[in-house]
Amino acid sequence: RQTLTVVDIRVGSPDGTRTVNGAETIQFTARTVRGVGAGSDYTLVSAYTSAVANETILLAAGTYTLSAKLTLAKVGLTVQGVSRDSGLINTTAARGTEDRLIEINATSVTLRSLTMAGWQAIAVAATAGRGYQVWLNGTAANTTTIDDVKFSNDNIRVSIYNGTANGLTVTTSRFEGYLYRYGIRGAGTGMSIT
């Protein structure tokens, strides 16, 4: 089991520091944090299922393999790793043209300090150029934040698809590998990329 330390860094913070071993819920005054240890029985999907709006899922360093698309539909949810090189999310699911690794269906969702690695299976001619790593599902995904995320996979269609979500913010993120279409694609307004 891994140990995570959660530090409340707000100015005048009354909540201090908490330690998470494996999987545990920590309640701060303004936010609940669910810790997930890589390789534990408490998975990213389990943590998401248990979470409610405005919570944080904190991932220990390691690999988190999904068997199907993960849909984030809880307002204000944050999924955060230790650093963009230490929390890797991938999938064993089939790769169809419109398949997604993560689909966001709620406002104010944040992905922070992660690696979106996409599909484990190496693309062959029949699957090359398919799949989306993060899909923002219309205005339901307004004000999504993607901070310090590495998008890494070869032969995918698009890393971030922003259909019509408004207020997407992408900061200090990195795109690597071969993309068939775009790193970021879509028609939302008020997008900020730094």
GIZI-V461543 format. One record per backbone hydrogen bond with DSSP energy under -1.0 kcal/mol. NH is the residue of the N-H (numbers start at 0). CO is the residue of the C=O. Records with the same first field share a line. If there is no record, write none. Layout:
NH = CO ; CO
This chain:
3 = 19
5 = 17
7 = 15
12 = 9
17 = 5
19 = 3
21 = 1
22 = 20
25 = 32
27 = 30
32 = 25
33 = 55
34 = 23
35 = 57
39 = 36
42 = 40
46 = 42
47 = 43
48 = 44
49 = 45
50 = 46
53 = 74
54 = 51
55 = 31
56 = 77
57 = 33
58 = 79
59 = 35
61 = 85
63 = 87
65 = 89
69 = 100
71 = 102
75 = 106
76 = 73
77 = 54
78 = 109
79 = 56
80 = 111
85 = 82
86 = 82
87 = 61
88 = 114
89 = 63
90 = 117
91 = 65
98 = 95
100 = 131
101 = 132
102 = 69
103 = 134
104 = 71
107 = 141
109 = 76
110 = 144
111 = 78
112 = 146
114 = 86
115 = 149
116 = 88
119 = 90
126 = 123
127 = 123
128 = 154
129 = 126
130 = 96
131 = 98
132 = 157
133 = 158
134 = 101
135 = 160
136 = 103
137 = 135
140 = 137
141 = 138
142 = 165
144 = 108
145 = 168
146 = 110
147 = 170
149 = 113
150 = 173
151 = 115
152 = 175
154 = 177
155 = 177
156 = 130
157 = 130
158 = 181
159 = 182
160 = 133
161 = 184
162 = 135
166 = 188
168 = 143
169 = 191
170 = 145
173 = 148
175 = 150
179 = 155
180 = 156
181 = 156
184 = 159
186 = 161 ; 162
187 = 161
191 = 167
193 = 169
